[in-house]
Amino acid sequence: MTTVRIPPTLRGETGGQRQVDASGATVGAVLNDLAAKYPGLAGQIFEDGEVAPFVNVYLEGEDVRTLQGLDTPVTETATVILLPAMAGGR
């Protein structure tokens, strides 16, 4: 299974877990499996069937938007990181 790291702002949806396992051959499949296991995450990470614009998804440290997006292949030993975009400040 692929390891998915959960940021502090989304851990309430995973019972406080910092990382969880999800399966799938692509980033999209992994995220869909994650959303099926933790339904509260679906609305947090998806918008209109795509990754929400305020959520960054990294595969082994690389932004999947610069790869093949949700179609990016993953291995069972891969790590996917969810990272909400930050805005604001002075």
N, C-alpha and C positions, 0 to 999 in steps of 0.2 A: 504494500500500500504506500501511497505517496503521503508524505508528512506535510500538513498545512499549518503554518504558524499564524496564530490569531493575535491581532493587536489588542491592547488593553480595552479600547473602546468597544470591541465586539465580543469580548470574553463573557459577558453576561449571557449571551446566546448559546455559549458552549459550556455552561456550568462553571465558568472560571478557568477552563483549561487554556494553557498557553499554546498548545499544539494538539492537533487531532489528526487522525488518519482518514484518508479518503481514497477511493479507487477510480481509475479511469485511464484511458490511453491518451487523452488530450487534456489541456488545461480546462477546457469547457466541461468535459466529462467529470473531471475531479471536482470542479466547483458545483456542478449539478448534484453529484453524490454528497458533497458537503451540505448543500442546501436541503437535500432529502433527509439527511441525518439530523440536521439542526435547522428546522423550518424558519426560525426567527432570523436566520442569516440571509435567506433568499431576498427579502426586501432591502437588506442592507448592502448586498453586493451586486444585485442585478437591477437593471432598469431597461425595460422594453426588450428583454432577452439578451442583452449585452451587459458587460461589466459596467457598472455605474461610473460616470465620468469622475466622480470624487473618490473612487477606489482604484488604487494601483495594485497590480498583481505582478509579482516577480517569480520567475522560475530560475532557481540556482543563481539568484542575484541579478538577473537580467529582466527588464521590463518586458512583459509579453507583448505589449503593443509594438515593440520594435522587432518582434519575432513574427509569429504567425497568429497572434491574438489568441482567441479561444481554441483555435485549431492547432496550437503548438503541441507537439507530442511530448509526453512525459514518461519517465520510467518509474518503476515501483520504488526506487531508492531516491527519487527526486524530492526536493523541498520546494513548496510553493509558499510564498509569503504574501499575505494580504496587508496592505498599508493604506489607510485612509489619507487622502490628500489634505494638506494643511493649507489654510488661507488666513489672511488677516495679518495683524501685527502692526507695528509702527515703523 
